[in-house]
Amino acid sequence: MQRFLFGNRIFRKSQVAIISTLAVTSCILTGVTNQVFAQTLPGLTLFSGVKAENQLPFRLDFGGQTNGIDRYILKIPQQKMKLAVAQFAITYPKYYKGSFDPKKIEVRVKGKKVPLSEVKWDKEGRTIEIFPQEPVPAGSRVDVVLSNVQNPSFGGVYYFNCQVLSPGDVPLLRYVGTWILSIS
């Protein structure tokens, strides 16, 4: 029987094998756990160019994998909804090469689906315009759900900006915040 000397202790070969196996298994499980939770909500983002108070939370339901079909849940906290909203406009960068399904876009207010009068996707202008039938009340927690999204074929960090138009307001879009999405 082989024995190994570690410090003042003597271990058998089987004990060393068990300890090694446990160490490797714990490393693998830690890596899998980090992969699963990678795209739930943004954590601390350093050096993004977007002030922390302007960063909006989001969730990518299917992990944000390149070339995959995904669902983006873009959240607008209630403190950002200072006025009622008659239109949401989401802009994204020129280098984002994914695609959206306008028929699979919805708005949820406090968890309930809101009827929409129209959804426009301007591919050249890189804008998604969403028009609820009734204005979304001020102070509401809003989720913009983009389902059936085809993620781009190359990974990267993409800044999706949210602007809103209030009813009866001057017809200028007002900046609400930015979702910083990471596709890998």
Buried (B, 14 or more C-beta within 10 A) or exposed (E): EEEEEEEEEEBEEEBBEEEEEEEEEEEEEEEEEEEEEEBEEBEEEEEBEBEEEBBBBBBBBEBBBEEBEBBBBBBBEBEBBEBBBBBBBBBBEEEBEBEBBBEEBBBBBEEEEBEBEEBBBEEEEBBBBBBBEEBBBEEBBBBBBBBBBBBBEEBBEBBBBBBBBBEEBEEEBBEBBBBBBBBE
